[in-house]
């Protein structure tokens, strides 16, 4: 599990990013429910989709 303070901060950061860049096409898939943010979610690679 991730510390609750870090989880809350991650949700805040996601909200700020969405507010500032959502209109430019930024999409974040975040589950803001407490306890749903865990280390396992960070194991995925970010890769460019084929065109």
HUDA-V919631 format. One record per run of one state. SS is the DSSP state (@ for helix, = for strand, . for the rest). FROM is the first residue (numbers start at 1). TO is the last residue. Records with the same first field share a line. If there is no record, write none. Layout:
BEGIN
SS: FROM-TO ; FROM-TO
END
This chain:
BEGIN
.: 1-3 ; 25-38 ; 44-51
@: 4-24 ; 39-43
END
